[in-house]
């Protein structure tokens, strides 16, 4: 039996501000934005990821202080290019750190508007062997990977 991690609840203060940050600045895909009388939340997914974040008024989120999640990790094949992309979109990203010369030892950090923190780790092997296979038709059409 597979046990897959598919959603992480991220505590935030302002749903619209957080949607704008994660979708427009960080580049996550907005999967859905749900508003009812009982709940208001959004689910966003990093490109190439099988795991999403959920933000807003959802069960379990009220028990977490906004900004209390630290060290969530994203993996990219090129940390320098990823950092430049975030900086160009107005995200304050930390300097690139090389903690180990081996693949996986290069990283940088950034925080969301509430102080939840992210580590972006470079694993060059992801360029050739992504965890989730890319759609060859989408790649041929020039869609983002």
trRosetta pair geometry for C-beta under 8 A, 3 or more apart (Angstrom, degrees):
i j d omega theta_ij theta_ji phi_ij phi_ji
4 50 6.8 -77 -174 139 123 127
5 8 7.5 28 171 -57 106 90
5 51 5.4 2 115 -102 87 126
6 50 6.5 -70 -113 146 74 79
6 51 5.6 -150 -139 -113 25 62
6 52 6.6 11 161 20 67 85
7 43 7.1 -54 -123 -133 113 114
7 51 6.9 -166 -63 -161 22 72
7 52 5.3 -15 -107 67 71 89
7 53 7.4 121 -159 -121 64 16
7 54 5.4 25 -173 -18 113 113
8 51 6.5 43 -14 167 99 113
8 52 7.4 -167 26 95 70 43
8 53 5.3 -35 71 -109 89 68
8 54 7.2 180 82 20 38 76
8 69 7.8 114 159 -149 119 154
8 72 6.9 141 126 -122 164 129
9 53 7.6 116 -118 -165 15 67
9 54 5.1 -35 -104 69 63 100
9 55 7.8 140 -161 -84 57 38
9 58 6.2 -137 -128 79 120 126
9 60 5.5 125 41 100 173 118
9 61 5.3 -133 173 -79 125 86
9 64 7.3 148 115 19 109 147
10 18 7.9 173 104 -170 118 140
10 53 4.7 5 -9 -168 126 118
10 54 6.9 159 18 68 77 44
10 55 5.2 -34 70 -85 98 87
10 69 5.7 -90 -133 24 74 155
10 72 7.8 -30 -100 -46 114 157
10 112 7.7 71 165 15 134 161
10 116 5.7 33 -165 -124 106 171
11 61 5.4 154 -100 -163 78 83
11 64 3.9 -148 -48 105 142 109
11 65 6.2 114 119 91 154 23
11 66 4.7 -136 135 -93 94 46
11 67 7.1 -74 94 9 99 37
11 68 5.9 16 53 33 135 98
11 69 6.6 148 28 -17 87 104
11 114 7.3 -134 110 128 70 155
11 116 7.2 154 60 -70 68 122
12 15 6.8 122 94 -85 125 46
12 17 7.8 -167 169 77 125 95
12 18 4.3 8 -170 -68 163 152
12 55 4.9 19 11 -159 132 113
12 56 7.3 -9 54 -59 111 35
12 66 5.3 67 -147 -132 16 107
12 112 7.2 -66 -105 124 108 140
12 113 7.8 58 -147 68 105 94
12 114 5.0 -161 -131 -21 65 151
12 116 7.4 -62 -81 -13 79 129
13 17 7.7 -6 79 55 85 131
13 18 7.9 147 51 -42 55 116
13 66 4.5 30 -49 -121 79 174
13 113 8.0 -99 40 108 105 103
13 114 5.5 158 -1 -102 95 117
14 17 3.9 43 100 22 120 117
14 18 6.2 157 86 -16 63 89
14 113 7.6 -43 48 97 108 137
15 18 5.9 -64 -146 40 27 108
15 19 6.2 29 157 -21 66 105
15 40 5.7 -92 -46 130 170 112
15 41 7.3 -125 -126 -111 128 32
15 42 6.5 133 -169 -3 101 109
15 55 6.3 155 -126 125 72 101
15 56 4.7 43 -108 -103 119 89
15 57 7.5 -58 -62 -12 130 82
16 19 5.7 -50 -145 33 31 112
16 20 6.5 31 155 -17 63 105
17 20 5.9 -57 -153 37 30 111
17 21 6.4 30 151 -20 64 107
17 113 5.8 -74 144 60 118 162
18 21 5.5 -50 -144 35 35 113
18 22 6.1 19 164 -7 69 109
18 42 7.6 174 98 48 102 127
18 55 4.9 -131 123 156 144 158
18 56 7.9 -157 66 -60 136 67
18 112 6.7 35 -129 175 88 132
18 113 6.8 -131 -87 40 67 114
18 114 7.3 -9 -88 -15 112 115
19 22 6.4 -64 -140 46 25 98
19 23 5.6 3 170 1 66 120
19 30 6.5 46 -160 -108 100 125
19 33 6.6 27 -115 -101 146 124
19 42 5.2 74 -94 21 108 172
19 44 7.4 168 -129 -56 65 131
19 55 7.3 -163 -64 74 68 132
20 23 6.5 -62 -125 50 19 96
20 24 5.1 -20 -170 21 61 125
20 25 7.1 53 140 -10 67 100
21 24 7.1 -40 -88 52 8 86
21 25 5.1 -37 -156 36 48 125
21 26 6.5 40 147 -11 67 103
21 91 7.9 102 -164 -97 86 98
21 112 5.7 105 132 -151 150 90
21 113 5.6 -142 -67 -15 154 107
22 25 7.3 -10 -51 54 10 84
22 26 5.0 -32 -142 40 43 125
22 28 4.6 -23 162 34 92 128
22 30 7.9 118 99 -79 100 82
22 44 4.8 106 130 103 133 169
22 53 7.0 -120 -141 65 155 134
22 55 7.4 166 -2 -7 150 146
22 112 7.2 -8 -64 -119 89 123
23 26 7.5 32 -10 52 11 82
23 27 7.6 37 -173 -123 29 10
23 28 5.8 -75 -90 70 47 78
23 29 7.4 48 -125 -145 84 12
23 30 4.6 -2 -101 -47 132 106
23 44 6.1 -125 -69 -121 81 132
24 89 7.1 173 137 -171 65 117
25 86 7.3 54 159 -150 83 70
25 89 4.4 149 -150 140 59 114
25 90 5.6 -81 -126 67 115 92
25 91 5.0 131 161 -57 113 98
26 46 7.8 -68 140 -103 112 88
26 86 6.7 7 -117 -116 58 97
26 89 7.3 -172 -57 100 23 147
26 91 6.3 84 -80 -76 68 148
26 110 8.0 173 -103 98 105 145
27 46 7.7 56 95 -137 84 67
27 47 6.7 -37 134 -12 106 113
27 85 7.1 -15 -27 148 148 123
27 89 7.1 -147 -45 -49 93 170
28 44 4.0 68 128 161 131 113
28 45 6.0 157 -169 70 95 24
28 46 5.3 -57 -108 -81 88 49
28 47 7.6 -150 -121 -23 42 66
28 53 7.3 -36 -152 31 165 109
29 44 6.4 163 77 -158 42 68
29 45 5.0 -21 56 61 97 85
29 46 7.8 143 12 -120 80 4
29 47 6.7 104 -26 -74 104 67
30 33 6.4 -7 178 -41 119 100
30 42 6.3 -42 -147 -174 95 120
30 43 7.8 115 -164 80 51 50
30 44 5.4 -32 -100 -101 50 89
31 42 7.9 138 53 176 73 72
31 43 4.4 -43 60 97 118 99
31 44 6.4 -172 4 -96 86 27
31 45 5.6 63 -45 -7 117 106
31 52 6.3 -32 -4 -128 144 148
32 42 6.8 -166 98 -145 47 60
32 43 5.5 24 48 39 80 100
33 41 7.7 -160 -148 103 48 38
33 42 4.4 -11 -105 -102 73 98
34 39 6.7 16 111 104 107 103
34 40 7.1 -170 97 -139 62 36
34 41 5.6 -1 57 59 96 75
34 42 7.3 171 18 -84 66 45
35 39 7.8 -146 -135 101 32 56
35 40 4.8 17 -115 -115 76 87
36 39 5.5 29 49 48 98 71
36 40 7.5 -161 33 -69 52 58
39 56 7.1 88 174 128 86 117
39 57 5.2 -164 -147 97 64 95
39 58 6.2 58 -152 -93 127 57
40 56 5.0 -128 110 -171 65 124
40 57 4.9 54 47 29 74 110
41 54 5.8 15 175 -179 125 95
41 55 6.4 166 -154 86 77 40
41 56 3.2 -171 -106 67 59 134
41 57 6.1 -128 -59 51 87 52
41 58 4.7 46 -83 -55 150 106
42 54 7.2 173 86 -149 41 55
42 55 5.5 -11 57 59 87 89
42 56 5.8 117 8 -30 67 127
43 52 5.0 33 -179 150 96 143
43 53 7.2 170 -150 85 54 43
43 54 5.1 -22 -98 -98 78 78
44 52 6.2 157 79 -164 33 94
44 53 5.5 -14 62 58 87 90
44 55 7.3 1 10 7 109 109
45 49 5.6 -160 -178 72 87 105
45 51 7.5 162 -134 96 88 32
45 52 4.2 -56 -83 -100 84 91
45 53 7.7 173 -84 17 40 64
46 49 4.1 65 68 -6 92 136
46 51 7.9 11 31 75 101 73
46 74 6.0 178 -119 -127 167 117
47 144 5.9 -67 -132 128 151 113
47 145 6.6 103 157 115 122 39
48 130 5.9 -101 -158 -158 118 133
48 131 7.6 104 162 48 94 88
48 132 5.9 171 -170 52 61 112
48 134 7.6 -31 -110 -85 95 90
48 145 6.3 37 -67 149 115 73
49 52 7.3 144 107 -70 117 49
49 74 7.9 -69 -77 -131 133 87
49 132 7.3 150 -130 2 7 138
50 131 7.1 -102 -5 116 114 118
50 132 5.6 154 -50 -68 99 129
54 58 5.8 -2 140 4 124 164
54 61 7.9 -117 110 -67 97 124
55 61 8.0 110 -150 -123 38 146
56 61 7.1 152 86 20 39 176
57 61 6.7 -150 -136 69 27 136
57 62 7.7 36 -145 -60 70 95
58 61 4.9 85 58 -11 74 123
59 62 8.0 -47 -144 11 31 99
60 63 6.1 -58 -166 28 44 111
60 64 7.4 24 148 -8 70 108
61 64 5.9 -70 -159 40 44 104
64 68 5.4 -147 -178 56 89 131
64 69 7.2 25 177 -47 138 91
65 68 4.2 98 67 -43 86 127
66 114 4.3 -94 163 -166 102 137
66 115 7.5 97 134 42 75 96
66 116 7.7 -84 -179 -41 59 97
67 112 7.8 -147 -103 71 69 93
67 114 4.1 -137 -63 144 86 84
67 115 3.1 35 -147 64 117 105
67 116 5.5 -130 -126 -45 38 60
68 115 8.0 49 -44 96 32 105
68 116 7.4 -11 47 -94 33 80
69 72 6.1 26 147 -37 113 110
69 116 4.4 15 63 -137 94 104
69 117 7.4 -160 107 34 63 59
70 116 7.3 -141 -74 -154 42 52
70 117 4.8 21 -137 43 64 111
71 117 6.0 22 -43 93 41 104
71 118 7.8 102 -152 -123 13 21
71 119 5.7 7 -149 -12 61 115
72 116 7.1 17 4 162 122 103
72 117 7.2 161 23 95 77 50
72 118 5.1 -37 72 -108 91 71
72 119 7.2 178 83 22 39 73
73 118 7.2 146 -96 -164 25 68
73 119 4.8 -23 -107 69 78 98
73 120 7.7 156 -158 -91 60 25
73 121 5.9 10 -168 -5 109 116
74 118 6.1 17 -2 -177 106 117
74 119 7.3 -180 29 88 66 49
74 120 4.9 -19 71 -111 101 72
74 121 7.2 172 85 23 47 71
75 120 7.7 157 -95 -162 20 57
75 121 5.1 -29 -107 72 71 94
75 122 7.7 131 -159 -112 66 12
75 123 5.2 -6 -169 17 115 114
75 126 6.0 155 135 -58 108 155
76 79 6.1 135 74 -81 115 49
76 81 7.6 -149 153 72 134 92
76 82 4.2 66 114 -56 177 147
76 120 5.9 8 4 -178 115 103
76 121 7.4 157 26 79 68 43
76 122 6.0 -38 76 -105 80 60
76 123 7.6 141 71 33 30 67
76 126 6.9 -152 174 73 20 146
77 122 7.0 45 173 -156 16 75
77 123 6.8 -55 -103 82 51 56
77 124 5.6 71 -164 -136 75 37
77 125 7.6 -140 -120 58 91 26
77 126 4.3 -137 -74 75 89 94
77 127 3.6 113 -160 -54 154 87
78 81 4.0 31 112 24 122 115
78 82 6.2 153 90 -18 66 87
78 122 6.6 30 -129 -132 12 111
78 124 7.4 62 -72 -108 61 73
78 127 7.3 57 -34 -69 92 122
79 82 5.6 -59 -143 40 31 112
79 83 6.1 32 159 -21 68 107
79 96 5.5 118 128 -126 125 116
79 106 5.1 -139 4 128 151 109
79 107 6.4 -139 -118 -109 142 26
79 108 6.0 134 -176 0 113 102
79 120 6.2 140 -129 119 87 104
79 121 7.5 -62 -85 177 115 18
79 122 3.7 -77 -34 -58 105 119
80 83 5.9 -54 -147 35 27 110
80 84 6.4 27 155 -17 62 107
80 96 6.4 -21 -84 -68 70 155
81 84 5.7 -54 -147 37 31 112
81 85 6.4 35 153 -22 64 105
82 85 5.7 -53 -151 33 31 114
82 86 6.6 28 153 -15 64 104
82 108 7.9 176 91 45 105 118
82 120 5.7 -159 120 169 141 145
82 122 7.8 -167 19 -86 130 88
83 86 5.8 -56 -150 37 33 108
83 87 6.2 32 154 -18 67 107
83 93 5.0 -173 -146 120 84 152
83 96 6.2 -102 -31 -62 160 99
83 108 5.3 44 -89 44 122 161
83 120 7.2 173 -69 78 78 146
84 87 5.7 -54 -144 39 31 111
84 88 6.2 33 156 -22 65 107
85 88 5.9 -56 -149 35 28 111
85 89 6.7 14 155 -8 62 110
86 89 5.9 -69 -152 44 32 104
86 91 3.9 -64 177 64 94 127
86 93 4.7 91 96 -46 133 133
86 110 6.2 -117 171 -62 154 159
87 90 7.8 72 -176 -52 31 12
87 91 6.6 -87 -75 63 31 73
87 93 5.7 -90 -61 26 83 114
91 110 5.5 19 160 -157 114 149
92 110 6.5 149 87 -139 56 92
92 111 7.4 -14 76 43 102 84
93 108 5.6 49 169 139 103 130
93 109 7.2 164 -160 86 65 38
93 110 4.5 -45 -106 -76 69 111
93 120 7.8 -20 -147 17 120 136
94 97 7.6 -8 125 -23 117 103
94 108 4.9 -176 76 -171 83 85
94 109 4.3 27 17 53 133 82
94 110 6.6 -152 0 -68 79 54
95 108 6.5 -145 104 -122 22 107
96 106 6.3 5 -177 -175 104 97
96 107 7.3 166 -151 91 64 21
96 108 4.9 -59 -94 -63 53 112
97 106 7.1 170 87 -151 48 51
97 107 5.7 -21 60 68 92 71
97 108 6.5 144 9 -87 79 56
98 101 6.7 38 172 -86 117 53
98 105 6.2 52 -167 123 63 97
98 106 5.0 -16 -105 -101 72 83
99 105 4.9 -134 70 -172 74 87
99 106 7.5 -177 20 -83 71 31
99 107 7.0 -8 1 25 113 102
100 104 7.1 -10 75 87 119 77
100 105 2.8 -130 64 -117 80 145
101 105 6.2 -6 14 67 14 147
102 105 5.3 92 60 -13 65 123
103 122 7.6 -109 -158 118 65 81
103 123 5.7 73 164 -143 99 62
103 124 5.2 -100 -127 28 114 95
103 125 6.0 74 168 -17 154 99
104 121 6.2 12 -153 171 60 119
104 122 7.3 -154 -99 85 21 58
104 123 5.2 24 -82 -95 74 89
106 121 7.3 122 81 -160 52 56
106 122 4.1 -16 80 41 103 125
107 119 5.5 7 178 -180 135 95
107 120 6.0 160 -156 82 77 51
107 121 4.6 -28 -95 -100 110 59
107 122 6.5 -153 -76 3 53 77
108 119 7.7 164 86 -155 28 56
108 120 5.4 -11 61 56 76 103
109 117 6.2 -4 -171 -174 115 104
109 118 6.4 154 -155 84 64 55
109 119 5.4 -32 -98 -101 82 59
109 120 7.1 179 -89 13 28 78
110 117 7.5 171 92 -151 33 64
110 118 5.4 -11 62 60 76 105
110 120 7.2 27 7 -17 99 114
111 115 5.5 -16 -173 -134 128 35
111 116 6.6 146 -158 72 73 40
111 117 5.0 -36 -98 -98 82 70
111 118 7.2 174 -90 16 31 78
112 115 7.1 -52 66 22 70 17
112 116 4.7 7 31 53 114 94
112 117 8.0 -138 8 -74 73 29
112 118 7.5 80 -34 -17 85 109
123 126 4.9 85 90 -19 95 106
124 127 6.0 -32 -178 7 57 113
125 128 6.2 -66 -164 47 51 97
125 129 5.6 -26 162 46 87 105
126 129 6.8 -85 -119 73 27 59
126 130 5.6 55 -170 -102 74 59
126 131 7.3 -27 -126 -18 96 80
127 130 8.0 23 -118 -60 7 80
130 133 6.6 146 75 -98 103 26
130 134 6.0 82 35 -36 146 91
130 145 7.7 -142 -67 171 154 116
134 138 7.0 -123 173 68 87 109
134 139 5.5 65 142 -50 127 123
134 145 5.6 -27 -118 -137 135 104
135 138 4.0 64 84 11 112 112
135 139 6.7 172 87 -12 58 83
135 143 8.0 0 71 65 112 133
136 139 5.6 -55 -146 39 35 113
136 140 6.2 37 156 -21 67 106
137 140 5.7 -53 -146 37 31 112
137 141 6.4 26 154 -16 63 109
138 141 5.7 -60 -148 40 32 109
138 143 4.2 -60 -178 50 89 132
138 145 8.0 135 114 -93 110 63
139 142 7.8 54 178 -64 31 19
139 143 6.9 -80 -74 52 28 81
139 145 6.5 31 -100 -81 93 104
